[in-house]
């Protein structure tokens, strides 16, 4: 006999069984906007298939299991031999395998590859974010390896392969490989020039033995790593394979795995090198310059990954509000909740639109070597990385609150999103590092500012609030006194002006109007849900709603 006191009513159904790609109008429209017409149909089919998988109950369960069963370090085998292996739950391998087969490490060699990959990364990260780390580093290693054509010819086909093979074997025996990166050390952190790891050259040209440590080395199960070490000629970039070609293990001692706030499915480790064999990438003394292309690509992935977390949070919040009734009606129809949801939707769409624009610039650089786009990326990537990643945590926290107590419960998935949300702001250079990088671009590369002004100038005259924000930004740029102390404020304005200009050009009028009124016009409070009540908030919310 059923318990009469336990009839469940007024609960939202789970957001499952939907297409994560096609239900995201800002993302789908951006892909169509930035791809050549002949590529759109194929890309839409690929991304929709990936979106249906990402929105499936199976993929969502993989994400849960990969985080509930975090990786485990095995330093030795049963006989006492050092093996330094990390065991992952099968769900991690399923997530990673599906991502690789979908081309999320393959952007550099195909038309429109960066837009297609960025869109796929944004879609698939919503299923689970932790495994995005090795995907991002593998993708980003390609331009760094191109500093050595011979190395690139050997490794690039493996990195861009659509085949995932787990396990440690010589790279030449695998259908595809994954790469990691090791830059930071205990004593230096972001100041990589303070690194102490030493590289001793061998007789054969380009071969070295490394001795030292790396304080953060994520995804240590990867097949190879790009690391920085001090060679006789100065700080240099090296390729460290996990397994040598004769099948022996390279010396790669995993000291421990980090116990992190979030990102639990991904193994982040401390590693020691002890005469570890490595190949030099690029010239001695030019390690930062060699690896900087990898850093730029991973920073863009931080923007895309944060946009994905925001989108998932907003989708969950709107879905809940569309089914949950309170105080005589659906939450989504209540003016105050509608204001909150619309405000969150604006932040999400602005992040997505900016991320895809930067991916399109990367495609342009690859296909035509457009100096204008290259210069834009130099300024816009660190500015976007600074701002979008910082907006992620408050967006996800507010989205969680929209579900009330249900959102605070692990089963909702929102706590995992919230724990993940600060990561991209920290990884690949925290806020101050990004802000200082923007200052360096402004001071040393005037073409970067010119490219930025030309980009935002394409929207001039379309909205008076945007025009005013551009004017104010120019005034601030003209005053260089104490600019380092003002760097965060300046970079925030650069990012907001860029987002506003893109939305004015491409978003529906109600979205652009609301963004400019609040973010650029100053008609906004200090918390979400403080948009001007005269705006068409219902249209903004409806546009952001995921259809099941």
KAHU-V663094 format. One record per run of one state. SS is the DSSP state (a for helix, b for strand, c for the rest). FROM is the first residue (numbers start at 1). TO is the last residue. Records with the same first field share a line. If there is no record, write none. Layout:
SS=FROM-TO, FROM-TO
//
This chain:
c=1-3, 7-24, 35-36, 55-56, 69-71, 77-81, 88-89, 102-112, 125-131, 146-148, 160-170, 174-178, 183-191, 195-197, 202-206, 219-223, 232-233, 242-242, 244-248, 250-252, 258-267, 282-286, 324-324, 327-328, 334-334, 369-370, 403-404, 409-409, 413-413, 422-422, 427-430, 445-445, 458-463, 479-486, 507-508, 521-536, 545-548
a=4-6, 25-34, 37-54, 57-68, 90-101, 113-124, 132-145, 149-159, 171-173, 192-194, 287-323, 331-333, 335-368, 371-402, 405-408, 410-412, 414-421, 423-426, 431-444, 446-457, 464-478, 487-506, 509-520, 537-544
b=72-76, 82-87, 179-182, 198-201, 207-218, 224-231, 234-241, 243-243, 249-249, 253-257, 268-281, 325-326, 329-330
//
